[in-house]
Every structure is written in C-alpha cells, then in structure tokens.
C-alpha cells in the first residue's frame, strides 16, 4: 500500500527574509511508501513555508521510504501551505 506523507525538515521553521547560506533554504521530505504493517500517523499539522527569495524554486524535495523490515515513521505528518514571494 502506498501513501504520500510530507514531513517537515527543521530548516522550514526559519523566518522569511534574505538567506546568506544555501543550507538555510527550506527543504521538504516526502515519504512515498510505508510498509502496510506500520500504524498510520494519527495527526496532521498544518505548516506555512515562508518565502525565501534567494532560495531555489520550487522548494527542493527529498523522497524517503519506510519498507517492511525497517523502522516505521513516527510522529505527525505535515500539510504545507507555501507563501508566495513578493
């Protein structure tokens, strides 16, 4: 069974503004598959991703998987709203 779960990377918590280091740009991690024996995440946290004019668009996304036989994802999933750049 395939599920799409987006997980927030701590870099997204930064306030909007000029970015002096590319490592400070927001990224998103998307979980593209979860083993069916894993429990579903029981909550969704809405999150606003601020605009960083100096960062790449769209926000870079990494894909991750939780196959059977490995650890299951934990915590809550995130739902994203992206602020437009002025």
C-alpha positions in Angstrom: 0.0 0.0 0.0 1.4 3.4 -1.0 0.9 6.6 1.0 2.2 10.1 0.5 3.2 11.8 3.7 5.2 15.0 3.8 7.5 15.6 6.7 8.8 19.0 7.7 12.6 19.5 7.8 13.6 21.8 10.6 15.0 24.3 8.0 11.4 25.3 7.2 11.0 26.9 10.6 13.2 29.9 9.7 11.5 33.2 9.3 11.2 34.7 5.9 14.0 37.0 4.8 17.3 37.1 3.0 19.3 33.9 3.0 23.0 34.2 3.3 23.8 30.5 3.3 22.2 28.0 0.9 22.0 25.5 3.7 19.4 27.8 5.3 17.0 27.3 2.5 13.8 25.3 3.2 13.5 21.7 2.0 10.7 19.2 2.2 11.0 15.4 2.7 8.2 13.4 1.1 7.5 9.8 2.2 6.5 7.9 -0.8 6.0 4.4 0.6 5.2 3.0 4.0 5.1 -0.7 4.9 1.4 -1.8 5.4 2.2 -3.2 8.8 3.2 0.3 10.1 0.5 2.2 12.0 -0.8 5.3 10.2 0.2 8.6 11.6 -2.6 9.8 13.8 -2.4 13.5 13.3 -1.7 16.2 10.7 0.0 19.5 11.5 -0.7 22.4 9.1 2.5 24.3 8.3 3.2 27.6 6.4 6.5 27.6 4.5 7.8 31.2 4.2 9.2 32.6 1.0 13.0 33.0 0.8 13.6 35.0 -2.4 17.3 33.8 -2.6 16.4 30.1 -2.4 15.6 27.8 -5.3 12.0 27.4 -6.5 10.2 25.1 -6.2 11.4 24.1 -2.7 13.7 21.1 -3.1 12.1 17.7 -2.2 13.8 14.6 -1.0 12.0 11.3 -1.2 12.1 8.7 1.6 10.7 5.2 2.0 9.8 3.0 5.1 10.0 -0.5 3.7 8.9 -3.6 5.6 11.6 -4.9 7.9 12.9 -1.4 8.7 11.6 1.2 11.2 8.2 2.8 10.8 7.7 6.5 10.6 6.7 8.2 13.8 5.1 11.5 15.0 2.7 13.5 13.0 2.6 14.2 9.3 2.7 17.8 7.9 0.4 19.6 5.5 2.1 22.5 3.7 1.0 26.0 2.5 3.7 27.9 0.6 3.8 31.7 0.9 4.3 33.4 -2.4 7.4 35.6 -2.9 6.7 39.3 -3.4 
